[in-house]
């Protein structure tokens, strides 16, 4: 029996100086790229979220998912991830249900607890409340999707005898991401699957499933992969170097990998590539490494790659996308049979 694993692309729609182009152009180019990715064999597209960023890191992933859904026919869409504590969970449930209905059930909602203090402050939330905000919101979303009265009262939210209609006819999956063990344990305990980044936390997730009395065979991992796959990885490293340095140091400055004053910035692109989450692979290496991961973790249901890095021209990312589609995906699918 063939094991079903989706292979997809990951977008943040960042447009930083000194490489920025008009956002209308960027969005149009990316939508065209996604349509072409579906045509050449990709299965999914994932959108992430941040707010108040100088580079325009997308604040509206559900709006973009709606546009993608209107342009595609087969691709699954998901968020990896939305910062759930910043949102009203009833509103998220309504928008997600509508996306599911518009796309024939092709949308899944991936969320996380967030880490950027400024976003929480501007949305009137507190970082210390993140665990309860997330857990209560997930409960509310699930009740809302069921089409039944929500009737919920907790520390952070109170929702009365309300129903979210229309309810989704194909229930979206509700995934939860994180890199620290408490977040991964939460995913194992209450989510439909674990959103990982850079391979971090797969072993922990499997152990947490066992700890929470869940069968690891029922676990699901949605794997955001940071590999840079090219016929000439060293040449590609030179091309994308400034963009991955920018991406890495921005995440560090925001606190993604710990307190910003305790995590040093990468001094140059070579160091970011060598010491960050990135890996440089050609097709043979990609097939070998990804097949090994899929064999080691049968929970993996989706593997997706950055379509392009912040400020990198869409055409530059397109070269890698076409290379993966022609030289990597067919071999991976054969290995899964």
VEXGU-171856 format. One record per atom (N, C-alpha, C, O): x, y, z. Coordinates in steps of 0.05 Angstrom, whole numbers, padded with zeros to 5 digits, always signed. Layout:
! VEXGU-171856
XYZ ...
//
This chain:
! VEXGU-171856
+00017-00024+00000 +00000+00000+00000 +00018+00025+00000 +00037+00026+00015 +00011+00044-00016 +00026+00069-00018 +00019+00087+00006 -00004+00092+00012 +00040+00097+00019 +00036+00116+00041 +00032+00144+00030 +00048+00152+00012 +00012+00158+00039 +00006+00184+00029 +00021+00205+00045 +00015+00210+00068 +00040+00218+00031 +00053+00241+00043 +00051+00264+00023 +00057+00260-00001 +00043+00287+00032 +00042+00311+00015 +00069+00325+00015 +00082+00326+00036 +00075+00337-00007 +00099+00354-00010 +00091+00381-00019 +00076+00384-00038 +00100+00401-00004 +00089+00428-00009 +00109+00450-00007 +00134+00446-00005 +00099+00475-00008 +00114+00499-00007 +00104+00517+00016 +00081+00515+00024 +00123+00533+00026 +00118+00549+00050 +00123+00578+00043 +00143+00585+00030 +00105+00596+00051 +00106+00624+00043 +00103+00642+00067 +00086+00637+00085 +00119+00664+00068 +00114+00685+00087 +00109+00712+00073 +00102+00731+00087 +00113+00713+00047 +00108+00737+00031 +00123+00762+00041 +00113+00784+00040 +00148+00758+00050 +00164+00780+00060 +00176+00794+00036 +00182+00782+00016 +00180+00820+00040 +00189+00837+00017 +00207+00859+00028 +00201+00883+00027 +00231+00851+00038 +00247+00871+00053 +00264+00888+00034 +00271+00880+00012 +00272+00911+00045 +00293+00927+00032 +00319+00912+00036 +00322+00899+00057 +00338+00913+00018 +00338+00930-00006 +00327+00917-00031 +00332+00926-00053 +00313+00894-00027 +00304+00879-00051 +00275+00883-00057 +00264+00870-00075 +00261+00901-00043 +00232+00901-00044 +00222+00910-00072 +00235+00925-00086 +00199+00898-00079 +00184+00905-00103 +00156+00912-00095 +00149+00907-00072 +00139+00923-00112 +00112+00929-00104 +00097+00904-00094 +00100+00882-00106 +00083+00906-00072 +00069+00883-00061 +00049+00871-00080 +00045+00847-00080 +00036+00887-00096 +00017+00876-00115 +00031+00857-00134 +00021+00836-00142 +00055+00865-00142 +00071+00848-00160 +00080+00822-00146 +00078+00801-00157 +00089+00825-00121 +00097+00801-00106 +00075+00782-00102 +00078+00758-00107 +00051+00791-00094 +00029+00773-00090 +00021+00760-00116 +00015+00736-00117 +00020+00775-00138 +00012+00764-00164 +00032+00743-00173 +00024+00722-00182 +00058+00748-00169 +00078+00729-00177 +00076+00703-00161 +00079+00681-00171 +00072+00706-00135 +00071+00683-00118 +00046+00666-00124 +00047+00642-00124 +00023+00679-00129 -00001+00664-00136 +00003+00649-00162 -00005+00626-00165 +00016+00662-00182 +00022+00648-00207 +00041+00624-00201 +00037+00602-00213 +00060+00628-00184 +00079+00607-00177 +00064+00583-00164 +00070+00560-00170 +00045+00589-00147 +00031+00568-00133 +00013+00552-00153 +00012+00527-00151 +00001+00565-00171 -00015+00551-00192 +00003+00533-00208 -00004+00510-00214 +00027+00543-00215 +00046+00526-00230 +00056+00503-00213 +00060+00481-00223 +00061+00508-00187 +00070+00486-00169 +00049+00464-00168 +00057+00440-00168 +00024+00470-00167 +00003+00450-00168 +00005+00434-00194 +00003+00409-00194 +00010+00448-00216 +00011+00434-00242 +00034+00415-00244 +00031+00393-00256 +00057+00421-00232 +00080+00404-00235 +00083+00384-00213 +00103+00369-00212 +00064+00383-00194 +00063+00360-00176 +00064+00365-00147 +00065+00346-00131 +00065+00390-00138 +00065+00395-00109 +00036+00391-00098 +00017+00394-00113 +00034+00384-00073 +00009+00376-00061 -00003+00397-00041 -00027+00396-00036 +00014+00415-00031 +00004+00432-00009 +00018+00459-00010 +00040+00462-00022 +00006+00478+00003 +00018+00504+00007 +00012+00513+00035 -00011+00510+00045 +00032+00525+00049 +00029+00532+00077 +00037+00562+00080 +00056+00571+00068 +00022+00576+00096 +00026+00605+00100 +00030+00610+00130 +00016+00599+00147 +00050+00627+00135 +00056+00634+00163 +00047+00663+00168 +00039+00677+00150 +00050+00672+00193 +00038+00697+00202 +00056+00712+00221 +00067+00701+00240 +00059+00738+00217 +00069+00757+00237 +00056+00784+00232 +00042+00788+00211 +00060+00803+00250 +00047+00829+00248 +00067+00852+00252 +00087+00849+00266 +00060+00874+00240 +00075+00899+00244 +00105+00897+00236 +00122+00907+00250 +00110+00883+00214 +00137+00879+00204 +00143+00897+00182 +00127+00901+00163 +00167+00909+00183 +00175+00928+00162 +00176+00915+00134 +00172+00928+00114 +00180+00889+00133 +00182+00875+00108 +00156+00864+00098 +00155+00850+00078 +00134+00869+00113 +00108+00861+00104 +00102+00831+00108 +00083+00821+00095 +00117+00818+00125 +00111+00790+00132 +00081+00788+00136 +00069+00803+00151 +00069+00769+00122 +00040+00770+00119 +00025+00770+00145 +00028+00752+00162 +00008+00790+00150 -00010+00790+00173 -00036+00777+00169 -00052+00774+00187 -00042+00768+00144 -00069+00759+00136 -00068+00733+00121 -00075+00732+00098 -00059+00711+00134 -00056+00686+00120 -00083+00674+00110 -00083+00661+00090 -00104+00679+00124 -00130+00667+00115 -00140+00681+00090 -00153+00668+00073 -00135+00707+00087 -00142+00721+00063 -00127+00709+00039 -00138+00704+00018 -00101+00705+00043 -00084+00694+00022 -00093+00665+00016 -00093+00657-00007 -00100+00650+00036 -00109+00623+00031 -00135+00623+00014 -00138+00605-00003 -00152+00642+00018 -00176+00644+00002 -00169+00650-00028 -00181+00638-00046 -00149+00668-00032 -00141+00673-00059 -00128+00649-00072 -00133+00643-00096 -00112+00634-00057 -00100+00610-00067 -00121+00589-00074 -00120+00575-00094 -00140+00586-00056 -00161+00567-00061 -00177+00572-00086 -00186+00554-00100 -00180+00598-00092 -00195+00605-00116 -00180+00600-00142 -00191+00596-00163 -00153+00599-00140 -00136+00595-00163 -00128+00565-00167 -00117+00559-00188 -00133+00548-00148 -00123+00520-00149 -00147+00501-00147 -00169+00509-00140 -00142+00476-00153 -00163+00456-00153 -00157+00432-00135 -00175+00419-00125 -00132+00427-00131 -00124+00403-00116 -00107+00408-00091 -00109+00393-00072 -00091+00429-00091 -00073+00435-00069 -00087+00437-00043 -00108+00449-00041 -00076+00424-00022 -00085+00429+00005 -00072+00455+00015 -00049+00460+00008 -00086+00470+00030 -00076+00495+00042 -00077+00493+00072 -00094+00481+00084 -00057+00505+00084 -00056+00505+00113 -00040+00529+00123 -00026+00542+00108 -00042+00534+00149 -00026+00555+00161 -00005+00541+00179 -00011+00525+00196 +00020+00549+00174 +00043+00539+00191 +00061+00563+00196 +00082+00567+00184 +00052+00580+00216 +00028+00576+00231 +00015+00603+00237 +00028+00624+00231 -00009+00603+00248 -00022+00628+00258 -00017+00630+00288 -00015+00610+00302 -00014+00655+00297 -00009+00660+00325 -00035+00662+00339 -00047+00684+00342 -00045+00640+00349 -00072+00638+00359 -00079+00657+00382 -00101+00668+00382 -00061+00662+00401 -00068+00680+00423 -00075+00708+00415 -00088+00722+00430 -00067+00716+00391 -00073+00743+00382 -00102+00746+00371 -00110+00769+00366 -00116+00724+00368 -00141+00724+00353 -00165+00718+00370 -00162+00704+00391 -00188+00727+00361 -00213+00718+00372 -00219+00690+00361 -00222+00687+00337 -00221+00670+00378 -00224+00642+00368 -00250+00638+00353 -00251+00621+00334 -00272+00652+00360 -00297+00649+00345 -00293+00659+00316 -00302+00647+00297 -00279+00682+00314 -00275+00693+00287 -00257+00675+00270 -00262+00671+00246 -00236+00663+00283 -00219+00644+00268 -00235+00620+00259 -00232+00610+00237 -00253+00611+00277 -00269+00587+00270 -00287+00594+00247 -00290+00577+00229 -00299+00618+00246 -00317+00625+00224 -00301+00627+00198 -00310+00615+00178 -00278+00640+00198 -00263+00643+00173 -00253+00616+00164 -00253+00611+00140 -00244+00600+00182 -00233+00573+00174 -00256+00556+00163 -00251+00541+00143 -00279+00557+00175 -00301+00541+00165 -00309+00550+00137 -00314+00534+00119 -00309+00577+00132 -00315+00587+00106 -00294+00579+00085 -00301+00571+00063 -00269+00580+00093 -00247+00571+00075 -00251+00541+00067 -00247+00534+00044 -00258+00525+00087 -00262+00497+00082 -00285+00493+00062 -00283+00476+00044 -00306+00507+00066 -00329+00504+00048 -00323+00514+00020 -00332+00502+00000 -00308+00536+00018 -00302+00547-00009 -00283+00529-00025 -00283+00530-00049 -00267+00513-00011 -00247+00497-00024 -00252+00468-00024 -00234+00452-00029 -00276+00460-00017 -00282+00431-00017 -00267+00416+00004 -00260+00393+00001 -00261+00429+00027 -00248+00416+00049 -00218+00415+00046 -00205+00397+00058 -00206+00433+00031 -00177+00432+00027 -00161+00449+00047 -00137+00453+00043 -00174+00459+00068 -00160+00477+00086 -00157+00465+00114 -00175+00453+00124 -00132+00467+00125 -00127+00459+00153 -00115+00482+00168 -00100+00499+00157 -00121+00484+00193 -00113+00506+00210 -00090+00498+00228 -00093+00481+00246 -00067+00510+00224 -00044+00505+00242 -00038+00530+00258 -00038+00552+00248 -00034+00526+00284 -00031+00549+00303 -00008+00545+00321 +00003+00522+00323 +00001+00566+00334 +00022+00565+00354 +00017+00586+00375 -00002+00601+00374 +00034+00586+00396 +00030+00604+00418 +00043+00631+00415 +00036+00650+00429 +00061+00634+00395 +00075+00659+00391 +00097+00664+00410 +00101+00650+00430 +00113+00685+00405 +00136+00691+00422 +00144+00721+00421 +00160+00730+00437 +00133+00736+00402 +00142+00764+00397 +00127+00783+00415 +00103+00787+00411 +00140+00794+00435 +00127+00810+00456 +00111+00833+00444 +00089+00839+00453 +00122+00846+00424 +00110+00870+00412 +00082+00863+00401 +00063+00879+00403 +00079+00840+00388 +00054+00833+00377 +00033+00829+00399 +00010+00838+00396 +00041+00816+00420 +00022+00812+00442 +00014+00839+00455 -00010+00843+00460 +00033+00856+00458 +00027+00883+00470 +00007+00898+00453 -00013+00909+00463 +00011+00898+00427 -00006+00914+00409 -00034+00902+00406 -00053+00916+00400 -00036+00876+00410 -00063+00863+00409 -00075+00861+00437 -00096+00848+00440 -00063+00873+00457 -00075+00873+00484 -00074+00846+00498 -00091+00840+00514 -00054+00830+00491 -00050+00803+00504 -00025+00803+00520 -00008+00821+00517 -00022+00783+00538 +00002+00781+00553 +00016+00754+00547 +00003+00733+00546 +00042+00755+00544 +00057+00731+00538 +00053+00709+00559 +00051+00685+00552 +00050+00717+00584 +00048+00697+00605 +00021+00682+00603 +00018+00660+00616 +00002+00692+00589 -00024+00679+00586 -00026+00660+00562 -00047+00648+00556 -00003+00657+00547 -00004+00642+00522 -00016+00613+00525 -00033+00606+00509 -00007+00597+00545 -00018+00570+00546 -00048+00569+00549 -00061+00553+00535 -00059+00585+00567 -00088+00584+00570 -00102+00596+00546 -00124+00587+00539 -00091+00617+00534 -00103+00629+00510 -00105+00608+00488 -00126+00606+00475 -00084+00593+00484 -00084+00573+00463 -00103+00550+00469 -00119+00542+00452 -00101+00539+00493 -00118+00515+00499 -00147+00522+00499 -00164+00506+00488 -00155+00545+00510 -00183+00552+00509 -00192+00558+00481 -00214+00550+00473 -00176+00572+00465 -00184+00578+00438 -00187+00553+00421 -00206+00551+00405 -00170+00533+00425 -00173+00508+00410 -00199+00494+00417 -00212+00482+00400 -00206+00494+00443 -00232+00482+00451 -00255+00497+00438 -00274+00484+00428 -00254+00523+00438 -00276+00539+00426 -00278+00533+00396 -00300+00530+00385 -00255+00532+00382 -00255+00528+00353 -00268+00501+00347 -00284+00498+00328 -00260+00481+00361 -00272+00454+00356 -00302+00453+00361 -00317+00442+00345 -00311+00466+00382 -00340+00466+00387 -00354+00482+00365 -00376+00475+00356 -00341+00504+00356 -00353+00520+00335 -00356+00504+00309 -00377+00504+00296 -00335+00490+00302 -00335+00474+00277 -00356+00452+00278 -00366+00443+00257 -00363+00443+00301 -00383+00422+00304 -00411+00432+00297 -00430+00416+00294 -00414+00458+00295 -00440+00470+00289 -00460+00470+00312 -00484+00475+00308 -00450+00465+00336 -00466+00464+00359 -00461+00488+00377 -00441+00502+00373 -00479+00494+00396 -00475+00517+00414 -00448+00514+00428 -00441+00493+00438 -00433+00536+00429 -00405+00535+00440 -00406+00533+00471 -00393+00515+00482 -00420+00551+00484 -00423+00550+00513 -00397+00544+00527 -00393+00522+00538 -00379+00563+00527 -00353+00559+00540 -00347+00582+00558 -00352+00606+00552 -00336+00576+00581 -00326+00597+00600 -00300+00588+00612 -00299+00567+00625 -00279+00603+00608 -00253+00597+00619 -00239+00621+00630 -00252+00641+00637 -00213+00620+00634 -00198+00642+00644 -00197+00666+00625 -00198+00689+00634 -00196+00660+00599 -00191+00681+00579 -00215+00687+00562 -00217+00710+00552 -00232+00668+00558 -00254+00672+00539 -00280+00662+00552 -00281+00644+00568 -00301+00676+00544 -00328+00668+00552 -00346+00671+00527 -00348+00692+00515 -00357+00648+00518 -00374+00647+00495 -00401+00634+00502 -00401+00612+00514 -00422+00647+00496 -00448+00636+00505 -00460+00616+00485 -00447+00601+00472 -00487+00617+00483 -00502+00598+00468 -00502+00605+00439 -00523+00611+00427 -00478+00605+00427 -00475+00614+00399 -00467+00590+00382 -00454+00571+00391 -00476+00591+00357 -00468+00571+00337 -00455+00584+00314 -00463+00606+00305 -00433+00572+00304 -00419+00582+00281 -00431+00568+00257 -00427+00544+00253 -00445+00583+00240 -00457+00572+00216 -00451+00590+00192 -00450+00614+00195 -00446+00578+00169 -00446+00549+00164 -00422+00535+00175 -00400+00545+00175 -00426+00511+00186 -00405+00494+00196 -00391+00481+00172 -00403+00476+00152 -00365+00474+00175 -00351+00460+00154 -00363+00433+00149 -00369+00418+00167 -00365+00426+00123 -00375+00399+00116 -00352+00378+00118 -00357+00355+00122 -00327+00388+00113 -00304+00371+00117 -00287+00384+00139 -00277+00406+00136 -00286+00371+00162 -00274+00383+00186 -00244+00389+00181 -00229+00370+00176 -00235+00414+00183 -00207+00419+00181 -00191+00406+00204 -00202+00401+00226 -00167+00399+00199 -00149+00390+00220 -00140+00415+00236 -00137+00437+00225 -00136+00411+00262 -00126+00433+00279 -00099+00424+00290 -00097+00409+00309 -00078+00435+00277 -00051+00428+00284 -00039+00450+00303 -00048+00472+00304 -00018+00441+00318 -00005+00459+00337 +00025+00456+00335 +00035+00434+00334 +00038+00479+00333 +00067+00479+00330 +00082+00487+00356 +00070+00495+00375 +00108+00485+00354 +00125+00493+00377 +00152+00480+00375 +00155+00460+00361 +00171+00491+00390 +00198+00479+00391 +00206+00471+00419 +00223+00453+00422 +00194+00483+00439 +00201+00476+00467 +00184+00452+00475 +00162+00447+00465 +00194+00436+00494 +00180+00411+00501 +00152+00416+00511 +00134+00400+00504 +00146+00436+00528 +00118+00440+00536 +00099+00445+00513 +00077+00435+00513 +00109+00459+00493 +00092+00464+00469 +00087+00439+00453 +00065+00433+00444 +00108+00422+00451 +00106+00397+00436 +00088+00378+00451 +00072+00364+00439 +00090+00378+00478 +00072+00361+00494 +00043+00370+00491 +00025+00353+00490 +00039+00396+00489 +00012+00406+00485 +00001+00396+00458 -00023+00389+00456 +00017+00396+00438 +00009+00386+00412 +00001+00357+00413 -00019+00349+00401 +00017+00341+00427 +00012+00313+00430 -00014+00308+00446 -00028+00288+00441 -00020+00326+00464 -00043+00322+00482 -00069+00331+00469 -00089+00318+00473 -00070+00354+00455 -00096+00365+00447 -00099+00371+00418 -00121+00379+00409 -00078+00368+00402 -00080+00376+00373 -00083+00351+00356 -00079+00328+00364 -00091+00356+00331 -00093+00335+00311 -00066+00328+00299 -00063+00308+00285 -00045+00343+00305 -00019+00337+00295 +00000+00359+00304 -00008+00380+00315 +00026+00355+00299 +00048+00372+00308 +00060+00386+00284 +00068+00373+00265 +00061+00412+00284 +00075+00428+00264 +00104+00431+00273 +00110+00444+00293 +00123+00419+00258 +00151+00422+00265 +00165+00441+00246 +00155+00447+00225 +00188+00450+00255 +00205+00467+00237 +00233+00457+00239 +00244+00454+00261 +00246+00453+00216 +00273+00445+00215 +00279+00418+00228 +00302+00413+00237 +00259+00401+00230 +00263+00374+00242 +00264+00374+00272 +00268+00354+00285 +00260+00398+00285 +00262+00400+00314 +00237+00387+00327 +00214+00394+00320 +00242+00369+00345 +00220+00359+00362 +00206+00334+00354 +00187+00326+00367 +00215+00321+00333 +00201+00296+00324 +00202+00274+00345 +00182+00262+00352 +00226+00269+00356 +00229+00249+00377 +00212+00256+00401 +00199+00240+00413 +00213+00282+00409 +00198+00291+00432 +00169+00287+00428 +00155+00279+00447 +00159+00293+00404 +00130+00290+00399 +00122+00261+00402 +00101+00255+00415 +00137+00242+00391 +00130+00214+00394 +00130+00205+00423 +00112+00191+00432 +00150+00214+00439 +00150+00208+00467 +00127+00220+00482 +00115+00208+00500 +00119+00244+00474 +00097+00258+00488 +00070+00244+00481 +00052+00243+00498 +00068+00234+00457 +00044+00218+00451 +00041+00195+00470 +00020+00190+00481 +00063+00180+00474 +00062+00158+00493 +00055+00167+00521 +00039+00155+00535 +00068+00189+00529 +00064+00199+00556 +00035+00208+00561 +00025+00206+00584 +00022+00217+00540 -00006+00225+00543 -00026+00203+00535 -00050+00209+00531 -00017+00179+00534 -00034+00156+00529 -00045+00154+00501 -00066+00142+00496 -00031+00166+00482 -00039+00165+00454 -00021+00146+00439 +00004+00145+00444 -00032+00132+00420 -00016+00113+00404 +00001+00129+00385 -00010+00144+00368 +00028+00126+00385 +00045+00140+00366 +00037+00135+00337 +00042+00152+00320 +00025+00112+00331 +00016+00106+00304 -00005+00125+00295 -00009+00129+00271 -00019+00137+00314 -00040+00157+00307 -00030+00185+00305 -00045+00204+00298 -00005+00190+00311 +00006+00216+00311 +00010+00227+00282 +00011+00211+00263 +00011+00253+00280 +00014+00267+00254 +00035+00288+00257 +00033+00305+00276 +00054+00289+00239 +00075+00310+00238 +00072+00324+00212 +00073+00311+00190 +00070+00350+00213 +00071+00367+00189 +00098+00381+00190 +00103+00399+00207 +00116+00374+00172 +00144+00381+00174 +00152+00404+00156 +00154+00401+00132 +00157+00427+00168 +00168+00449+00154 +00198+00445+00152 +00213+00444+00172 +00208+00443+00127 +00236+00435+00122 +00251+00459+00111 +00242+00474+00094 +00276+00463+00122 +00292+00486+00115 +00314+00480+00095 +00333+00495+00092 +00313+00457+00082 +00333+00449+00063 +00332+00467+00038 +00311+00476+00030 +00356+00473+00027 +00358+00487+00002 +00368+00467-00018 +00391+00458-00017 +00350+00460-00036 +00355+00437-00054 +00360+00447-00083 +00343+00462-00094 +00383+00440-00093 +00392+00451-00119 +00411+00432-00132 +00423+00415-00119 +00413+00434-00159 +00432+00417-00173 +00461+00425-00166 +00479+00409-00169 +00465+00450-00157 +00491+00459-00148 +00488+00474-00122 +00486+00498-00121 +00488+00459-00099 +00483+00472-00073 +00501+00495-00066 +00493+00514-00054 +00527+00492-00073 +00545+00514-00066 +00540+00539-00081 +00541+00561-00070 +00533+00536-00107 +00526+00560-00122 +00500+00572-00111 +00497+00597-00109 +00481+00555-00103 +00456+00565-00091 +00461+00579-00065 +00447+00599-00059 +00480+00569-00050 +00486+00582-00024 +00496+00611-00029 +00489+00629-00013 +00511+00616-00050 +00520+00643-00056 +00497+00661-00064 +00496+00684-00057 +00477+00649-00079 +00454+00664-00088 +00436+00672-00065 +00428+00695-00063 +00430+00653-00048 +00410+00658-00027 +00423+00668-00001 +00409+00675+00018 +00450+00669+00001 +00463+00675+00026 +00453+00701+00039 +00446+00699+00063 +00452+00723+00026 +00442+00748+00039 +00413+00745+00049 +00406+00757+00069 +00397+00730+00036 +00369+00727+00043 +00366+00709+00067 +00349+00714+00085 +00381+00687+00069 +00379+00670+00092 +00391+00683+00117 +00382+00679+00139 +00412+00699+00113 +00423+00714+00135 +00403+00734+00147 +00399+00736+00171 +00389+00747+00129 +00368+00765+00138 +00346+00750+00153 +00337+00758+00174 +00337+00727+00141 +00315+00712+00154 +00324+00702+00181 +00309+00705+00201 +00347+00690+00183 +00357+00679+00209 +00358+00701+00230 +00348+00697+00252 +00371+00723+00224 +00375+00743+00244 +00349+00757+00252 +00346+00766+00275 +00330+00760+00234 +00304+00771+00241 +00290+00753+00262 +00279+00763+00281 +00290+00727+00257 +00277+00709+00276 +00291+00710+00303 +00278+00709+00324 +00318+00712+00303 +00332+00714+00328 +00324+00740+00343 +00320+00740+00367 +00323+00762+00328 +00316+00788+00340 +00288+00788+00352 +00283+00802+00371 +00270+00773+00340 +00243+00771+00350 +00240+00753+00374 +00220+00754+00388 +00260+00735+00379 +00258+00717+00402 +00249+00689+00395 +00240+00675+00412 +00251+00681+00369 +00241+00655+00361 +00257+00632+00374 +00247+00611+00379 +00283+00637+00380 +00301+00616+00390 +00310+00622+00419 +00330+00611+00428 +00295+00639+00433 +00302+00646+00460 +00304+00676+00463 +00300+00690+00444 +00309+00686+00487 +00311+00715+00492 +00330+00728+00473 +00353+00719+00471 +00322+00749+00458 +00339+00761+00438 +00366+00770+00448 +00386+00769+00434 +00368+00778+00473 +00393+00787+00484 +00412+00764+00492 +00434+00768+00500 +00401+00739+00490 +00417+00716+00498 +00426+00699+00474 +00442+00681+00477 +00415+00705+00450 +00421+00689+00427 +00436+00707+00407 +00425+00726+00397 +00461+00700+00401 +00477+00717+00383 +00467+00716+00354 +00457+00696+00345 +00470+00739+00341 +00463+00740+00312 +00485+00727+00296 +00508+00725+00305 +00478+00717+00273 +00498+00706+00255 +00514+00729+00242 +00501+00748+00233 +00540+00727+00241 +00556+00749+00231 +00556+00751+00200 +00560+00772+00189 +00551+00728+00187 +00551+00728+00158 +00535+00705+00148 +00526+00687+00163 +00531+00704+00121 +00514+00684+00109 +00525+00656+00113 +00511+00637+00118 +00551+00653+00110 +00563+00627+00112 +00558+00615+00139 +00553+00591+00142 +00560+00631+00160 +00555+00621+00187 +00526+00614+00191 +00519+00593+00203 +00508+00630+00180 +00479+00624+00182 +00473+00598+00168 +00457+00582+00179 +00485+00593+00145 +00480+00568+00131 +00492+00544+00145 +00480+00522+00145 +00515+00548+00157 +00528+00526+00171 +00517+00519+00198 +00516+00496+00206 +00507+00540+00212 +00499+00536+00240 +00469+00539+00245 +00460+00534+00267 +00454+00548+00225 +00426+00552+00228 +00410+00527+00221 +00421+00504+00222 +00385+00530+00214 +00368+00507+00208 +00372+00497+00179 +00361+00476+00172 +00386+00512+00163 +00388+00506+00135 +00406+00482+00130 +00425+00476+00145 +00400+00467+00108 +00418+00447+00098 +00419+00450+00068 +00399+00456+00055 +00443+00444+00057 +00447+00446+00028 +00447+00419+00016 +00465+00403+00022 +00428+00413-00001 +00426+00386-00013 +00424+00387-00043 +00412+00406-00054 +00435+00367-00057 +00427+00362-00084 +00405+00341-00084 +00396+00333-00062 +00396+00333-00107 +00373+00315-00109 +00379+00288-00095 +00362+00278-00080 +00403+00277-00099 +00409+00251-00087 +00409+00253-00057 +00398+00236-00043 +00421+00274-00046 +00421+00278-00017 +00393+00282-00007 +00386+00272+00014 +00377+00298-00021 +00350+00304-00012 +00334+00278-00010 +00320+00273+00009 +00336+00261-00031 +00321+00236-00031 +00330+00218-00008 +00314+00206+00006 +00356+00217-00004 +00367+00200+00018 +00358+00210+00045 +00349+00194+00061 +00361+00236+00050 +00355+00247+00076 +00325+00247+00082 +00316+00240+00104 +00309+00254+00062 +00280+00255+00066 +00268+00227+00068 +00250+00222+00084 +00278+00208+00053 +00269+00180+00055 +00275+00170+00083 +00259+00156+00095 +00299+00176+00093 +00306+00166+00120 +00287+00178+00141 +00279+00164+00159 +00281+00204+00138 +00262+00217+00157 +00235+00204+00156 +00222+00199+00176 +00225+00199+00132 +00199+00188+00129 +00197+00159+00139 +00177+00150+00149 +00219+00145+00137 +00220+00118+00148 +00222+00118+00178 +00209+00101+00191 +00237+00137+00189 +00240+00138+00218 +00215+00148+00232 +00210+00141+00254 +00200+00166+00218 +00177+00178+00230 +00152+00174+00211 +00146+00191+00194 +00139+00151+00214 +00115+00146+00198 +00093+00166+00204 +00073+00166+00189 +00096+00182+00224 +00076+00203+00231 +00076+00226+00211 +00057+00241+00209 +00098+00229+00195 +00100+00252+00177 +00080+00249+00155 +00080+00229+00140 +00063+00269+00152 +00042+00269+00131 +00047+00291+00110 +00035+00291+00089 +00065+00310+00116 +00070+00332+00098 +00098+00342+00103 +00107+00345+00125 +00112+00347+00081 +00139+00360+00082 +00137+00384+00063 +00131+00381+00039 +00144+00407+00073 +00143+00431+00056 +00168+00448+00059 +00180+00449+00081 +00175+00462+00038 +00200+00477+00035 +00194+00506+00030 +00173+00513+00018 +00211+00524+00039 +00208+00553+00033 +00209+00556+00002 +00227+00547-00011 +00188+00569-00008 +00187+00574-00037 +00210+00592-00045 +00223+00588-00066 +00214+00613-00030 +00237+00631-00033 +00242+00644-00006 +00225+00645+00011 +00266+00655-00003 +00274+00668+00022 +00268+00698+00020 +00266+00709-00002 +00267+00711+00043 +00259+00740+00043 +00275+00757+00024 +00300+00758+00026 +00262+00770+00005 +00275+00787-00014 +00286+00773-00038 +00293+00786-00058 +00287+00746-00038 +00296+00731-00062 +00275+00734-00084 +00251+00730-00078 +00283+00739-00108 +00263+00740-00130 +00248+00714-00133 +00259+00693-00130 +00223+00717-00139 +00206+00693-00143 +00217+00675-00164 +00217+00650-00161 +00228+00686-00185 +00240+00670-00207 +00264+00653-00196 +00269+00631-00206 +00278+00664-00177 +00301+00649-00166 +00291+00625-00150 +00302+00603-00153 +00270+00629-00133 +00259+00606-00119 +00246+00586-00138 +00246+00562-00133 +00236+00596-00160 +00223+00578-00180 +00242+00557-00191 +00234+00535-00197 +00268+00564-00194 +00287+00545-00204 +00289+00521-00185 +00289+00498-00194 +00289+00526-00159 +00291+00504-00140 +00265+00488-00140 +00265+00463-00138 +00242+00502-00142 +00216+00488-00142 +00215+00468-00166 +00206+00446-00162 +00223+00477-00189 +00223+00460-00212 +00242+00436-00210 +00236+00414-00218 +00265+00442-00198 +00285+00421-00193 +00274+00400-00174 +00276+00376-00179 +00261+00408-00152 +00249+00389-00133 +00227+00373-00146 +00226+00349-00143 +00210+00387-00162 +00188+00373-00175 +00197+00351-00194 +00185+00330-00196 +00219+00357-00208 +00228+00338-00229 +00248+00317-00219 +00248+00294-00229 +00265+00324-00200 +00287+00307-00192 +00284+00294-00164 +00298+00275-00158 +00266+00305-00148 +00263+00295-00120 +00236+00281-00115 +00236+00259-00106 +00215+00295-00121 +00188+00285-00114 +00182+00258-00126 +00172+00240-00112 +00187+00253-00152 +00181+00226-00163 +00196+00204-00148 +00184+00182-00144 +00220+00208-00141 +00236+00188-00127 +00226+00183-00099 +00226+00161-00089 +00218+00205-00086 +00207+00201-00059 +00181+00186-00060 +00176+00168-00043 +00164+00192-00079 +00138+00178-00081 +00143+00148-00088 +00128+00131-00078 +00162+00142-00104 +00169+00115-00110 +00178+00100-00084 +00171+00077-00079 +00194+00114-00068 +00204+00102-00043 +00181+00097-00023 +00184+00080-00006 +00159+00112-00026 +00137+00108-00007 +00118+00086-00014 +00101+00078+00001 +00121+00075-00038 +00103+00053-00047 +00110+00027-00033 +00097+00007-00038 
//
